[in-house]
Each structure stands twice: as C-alpha cells, then as structure tokens.
Amino acid sequence: MHIGYPEKLFKCKFAFTGTMDRKRDEMMELCEQYGGVAQKSLNKSTDYLVCGENTGESEVTKAKKFVINIISEGDFLKMIT
C-alpha cells in the first residue's frame, strides 16, 4: 500500500496502542515506509500516540504528561494520503 509521497512522516516518531483494524506490524511498516519512526513503546521522544479501541488509560495519561499528540488509526492513515 503506497498512498502519499515516501517522506510524508519524515522523522516523526509514532507509538501504536489498542486494537486496530490493521495489524500493529502493518501500521509500523506503513509508518516506516513513509519516513516515520515506529516505536515499540511510548516515551518522551514520541511525537504521536496512535490509539485503537481498548487503549489503556495509563498510555493516554502518559502521552498527556509528555504532551504527545494522541490520534486515531484513521487520523494516522489520513496523514499518509
């Protein structure tokens, strides 16, 4: 799946959590395909937390503490179009 231009997410760091329509590995692959950095866990350097259903409250709280953008799977896919 190649939608937008390859460097659309250039160096932006993404963490993925919750249940999504696509598999987490696929989301991480898309992130890297478009120049982003897919992180296994949320930390201070993360730019975006991509949340699916059943996202843990602790992850959202941590993202807010670190002032990280919280977006949905759909928002992420819009970023690459």
Contacts in CASP RR format, 6 or more apart in sequence:
PFRMAT RR
TARGET T0000
AUTHOR 0000-0000-0000
METHOD contacts of the structure
MODEL  1
MHIGYPEKLFKCKFAFTGTMDRKRDEMMELCEQYGGVAQKSLNKSTDYLV
CGENTGESEVTKAKKFVINIISEGDFLKMIT
1 30 0 8 1.000
2 33 0 8 1.000
3 80 0 8 1.000
3 81 0 8 1.000
4 34 0 8 1.000
4 80 0 8 1.000
4 81 0 8 1.000
5 34 0 8 1.000
6 33 0 8 1.000
6 34 0 8 1.000
6 35 0 8 1.000
7 34 0 8 1.000
7 35 0 8 1.000
8 34 0 8 1.000
8 35 0 8 1.000
8 79 0 8 1.000
8 80 0 8 1.000
9 31 0 8 1.000
9 34 0 8 1.000
9 35 0 8 1.000
9 36 0 8 1.000
9 79 0 8 1.000
9 80 0 8 1.000
10 35 0 8 1.000
10 36 0 8 1.000
11 35 0 8 1.000
11 36 0 8 1.000
11 37 0 8 1.000
12 35 0 8 1.000
12 36 0 8 1.000
12 37 0 8 1.000
12 47 0 8 1.000
12 48 0 8 1.000
13 36 0 8 1.000
13 37 0 8 1.000
13 39 0 8 1.000
13 45 0 8 1.000
13 46 0 8 1.000
13 47 0 8 1.000
13 48 0 8 1.000
14 28 0 8 1.000
14 31 0 8 1.000
14 36 0 8 1.000
14 37 0 8 1.000
14 38 0 8 1.000
14 39 0 8 1.000
14 46 0 8 1.000
14 47 0 8 1.000
14 48 0 8 1.000
14 49 0 8 1.000
14 50 0 8 1.000
14 76 0 8 1.000
15 38 0 8 1.000
15 39 0 8 1.000
15 40 0 8 1.000
15 41 0 8 1.000
15 42 0 8 1.000
15 43 0 8 1.000
15 46 0 8 1.000
15 48 0 8 1.000
15 49 0 8 1.000
15 50 0 8 1.000
16 24 0 8 1.000
16 27 0 8 1.000
16 28 0 8 1.000
16 38 0 8 1.000
16 49 0 8 1.000
16 50 0 8 1.000
17 42 0 8 1.000
17 49 0 8 1.000
17 50 0 8 1.000
17 51 0 8 1.000
17 52 0 8 1.000
17 55 0 8 1.000
17 56 0 8 1.000
17 59 0 8 1.000
18 51 0 8 1.000
18 52 0 8 1.000
18 53 0 8 1.000
18 54 0 8 1.000
18 55 0 8 1.000
18 56 0 8 1.000
19 52 0 8 1.000
19 53 0 8 1.000
19 54 0 8 1.000
20 27 0 8 1.000
20 50 0 8 1.000
20 52 0 8 1.000
20 53 0 8 1.000
20 73 0 8 1.000
21 73 0 8 1.000
22 30 0 8 1.000
22 73 0 8 1.000
27 38 0 8 1.000
27 50 0 8 1.000
27 73 0 8 1.000
27 76 0 8 1.000
28 38 0 8 1.000
29 38 0 8 1.000
30 80 0 8 1.000
31 37 0 8 1.000
31 38 0 8 1.000
31 76 0 8 1.000
32 38 0 8 1.000
34 80 0 8 1.000
39 45 0 8 1.000
39 46 0 8 1.000
42 49 0 8 1.000
42 59 0 8 1.000
42 62 0 8 1.000
42 63 0 8 1.000
42 66 0 8 1.000
42 68 0 8 1.000
43 66 0 8 1.000
44 66 0 8 1.000
46 63 0 8 1.000
46 66 0 8 1.000
46 68 0 8 1.000
47 68 0 8 1.000
47 69 0 8 1.000
48 68 0 8 1.000
48 69 0 8 1.000
48 70 0 8 1.000
48 71 0 8 1.000
48 76 0 8 1.000
49 59 0 8 1.000
49 60 0 8 1.000
49 63 0 8 1.000
49 68 0 8 1.000
49 69 0 8 1.000
49 70 0 8 1.000
49 71 0 8 1.000
50 71 0 8 1.000
50 72 0 8 1.000
50 73 0 8 1.000
50 75 0 8 1.000
50 76 0 8 1.000
51 59 0 8 1.000
51 60 0 8 1.000
51 70 0 8 1.000
51 71 0 8 1.000
51 72 0 8 1.000
51 73 0 8 1.000
52 72 0 8 1.000
52 73 0 8 1.000
60 70 0 8 1.000
63 70 0 8 1.000
64 70 0 8 1.000
71 79 0 8 1.000
END
